[in-house]
């Protein structure tokens, strides 16, 4: 049989390889928007808080409590005793309330973290976020200093003045 007839009789799916390089032509069509996009819901801004009075009280309390705790822990580490009672027990009372404030802020932060997935809001000028961070650092320092005090003397001082410290 002749070669030209063989090509004509071959099935159409069989083709000879082309020596031309393949070229692709890409076209881009801009999608048509039939309806404009609308925002259906927005999350509340985390810098704003629903209760400004509690935030401000926590800021004021935390800004006072964290330095008092630092002073108390330094005194405990150097002398083995907490802060002196002061006039009418005011310094000792401030020390005790400061520990409660820091534990309260840390508890509030952990509760908010468990409920919303993020910590406390920043508050005005970022102060609530700063107080939150300082409170966690104070809690860490409390655990370290109390642990060292317990290892050194076998106990930590009680909440009331004793004869050992202020006799």
C-alpha positions as CSV (number, residue, x, y, z in Angstrom):
1,X,0.0,0.0,0.0
2,X,1.0,3.5,-0.7
3,X,2.1,5.8,2.3
4,X,-0.3,8.6,1.3
5,X,-3.2,6.2,1.4
6,X,-2.2,5.0,4.8
7,X,-2.4,8.5,6.2
8,X,-5.8,9.0,4.8
9,X,-7.1,5.7,6.2
10,X,-5.7,6.4,9.7
11,X,-8.2,7.2,12.4
12,X,-8.7,10.9,13.1
13,X,-7.6,10.6,16.8
14,X,-4.1,9.7,15.6
15,X,-2.1,12.7,14.8
16,X,1.5,13.4,14.0
17,X,3.5,15.4,16.5
18,X,3.8,19.0,15.7
19,X,7.1,20.7,15.6
20,X,5.6,24.1,16.4
21,X,5.9,25.4,20.1
22,X,2.7,25.4,21.9
23,X,1.3,28.9,22.6
24,X,-1.4,29.7,25.0
25,X,-3.6,32.8,24.8
26,X,-5.1,33.8,28.1
27,X,-8.0,36.2,28.3
28,X,-9.2,37.8,31.4
29,X,-12.8,38.8,31.8
30,X,-13.7,41.2,34.6
31,X,-16.4,39.6,36.7
32,X,-19.6,41.5,36.8
33,X,-21.0,42.2,40.2
34,X,-24.8,42.1,40.2
35,X,-25.2,43.4,43.7
36,X,-23.0,45.6,45.7
37,X,-21.2,44.2,48.8
38,X,-22.7,45.1,52.1
39,X,-21.4,44.6,55.6
40,X,-23.9,42.5,57.5
41,X,-22.3,42.4,60.9
42,X,-19.4,43.9,62.7
43,X,-17.6,42.9,65.9
44,X,-17.4,45.3,68.7
45,X,-14.2,47.3,68.9
46,X,-12.0,45.7,71.5
47,X,-10.6,49.1,72.6
48,X,-14.0,50.1,73.8
49,X,-15.4,48.3,76.8
50,X,-19.0,48.1,77.8
51,X,-18.4,49.2,81.5
52,X,-16.0,52.2,81.7
53,X,-16.4,52.6,85.5
54,X,-15.1,49.1,86.2
55,X,-12.3,49.5,83.7
56,X,-11.2,52.8,85.3
57,X,-11.4,51.3,88.8
58,X,-9.2,48.4,87.7
59,X,-6.7,50.7,86.1
60,X,-6.5,52.9,89.2
61,X,-6.3,49.9,91.5
62,X,-3.8,48.1,89.4
63,X,-1.5,51.1,89.0
64,X,-1.4,51.5,92.7
65,X,-1.3,47.7,93.6
66,X,1.5,46.6,91.4
67,X,4.2,48.9,92.8
68,X,3.0,48.1,96.4
69,X,3.4,44.4,95.7
70,X,6.9,45.0,94.2
71,X,7.8,46.9,97.4
72,X,6.2,44.2,99.6
73,X,8.1,41.4,97.7
74,X,11.4,43.2,98.0
75,X,10.8,43.7,101.7
76,X,9.9,40.1,102.2
77,X,13.0,38.9,100.3
78,X,15.4,41.1,102.1
79,X,14.0,41.0,105.7
80,X,11.8,37.9,105.7
81,X,8.8,39.9,106.7
82,X,6.1,41.8,104.8
83,X,5.6,45.6,105.0
84,X,5.3,47.2,108.4
85,X,1.7,47.9,109.6
86,X,2.2,51.6,109.4
87,X,0.1,54.2,111.1
88,X,-3.2,52.6,112.1
89,X,-2.3,49.5,110.0
90,X,-2.7,51.5,106.8
91,X,0.4,50.2,105.0
92,X,-0.4,46.6,105.9
93,X,-3.9,47.1,104.8
94,X,-2.7,48.6,101.5
95,X,-0.4,45.6,101.1
96,X,-3.3,43.1,101.6
97,X,-5.7,44.9,99.4
98,X,-3.0,45.2,96.7
99,X,-2.6,41.4,96.6
100,X,-6.4,41.0,96.3
101,X,-6.5,43.6,93.5
102,X,-3.8,41.8,91.5
103,X,-5.5,38.4,92.0
104,X,-8.8,40.0,91.0
105,X,-7.4,41.5,87.8
106,X,-5.7,38.2,86.9
107,X,-8.9,36.3,87.5
108,X,-11.0,38.8,85.5
109,X,-8.4,38.4,82.6
110,X,-8.5,34.6,82.7
111,X,-12.3,34.6,82.8
112,X,-12.4,37.0,79.8
113,X,-9.8,34.9,78.0
114,X,-11.9,31.7,78.5
115,X,-15.1,33.4,77.5
116,X,-14.0,35.5,74.5
117,X,-10.7,34.0,73.4
118,X,-8.8,37.2,74.1
119,X,-7.7,39.0,77.2
120,X,-9.0,42.3,78.6
121,X,-9.6,45.2,76.3
122,X,-6.9,47.8,76.1
123,X,-8.9,50.4,77.8
124,X,-8.2,54.1,77.6
125,X,-4.7,54.9,76.4
126,X,-3.9,51.1,76.7
127,X,-3.8,51.4,80.4
128,X,-6.0,48.4,81.2
129,X,-3.9,46.2,79.0
130,X,-0.8,47.5,80.7
131,X,-2.3,46.8,84.2
132,X,-3.2,43.3,83.0
133,X,0.3,42.6,81.9
134,X,1.8,44.0,85.1
135,X,-0.6,42.0,87.2
136,X,0.5,38.7,85.5
137,X,4.1,39.7,86.1
138,X,3.3,40.5,89.7
139,X,1.7,37.1,90.1
140,X,4.8,35.4,88.7
141,X,7.0,37.4,91.1
142,X,4.7,36.5,94.0
143,X,5.0,32.8,93.2
144,X,8.8,33.0,92.8
145,X,9.4,35.1,96.0
146,X,7.0,33.1,98.1
147,X,8.5,29.9,96.9
148,X,12.0,31.1,97.7
149,X,10.9,32.3,101.1
150,X,9.3,28.9,101.8
151,X,12.4,27.1,100.8
152,X,14.6,29.4,103.0
153,X,12.6,29.5,106.2
154,X,10.0,26.8,105.8
155,X,7.0,29.2,105.9
156,X,5.8,32.5,104.5
157,X,4.6,35.3,106.8
158,X,1.0,35.4,107.7
159,X,-1.4,38.2,106.9
160,X,-1.3,39.7,110.4
161,X,1.8,41.2,112.0
162,X,3.7,38.8,114.2
163,X,6.2,39.1,117.1
164,X,8.9,37.7,114.8
165,X,8.6,40.7,112.4
166,X,7.1,43.6,114.2
167,X,7.3,42.8,117.9
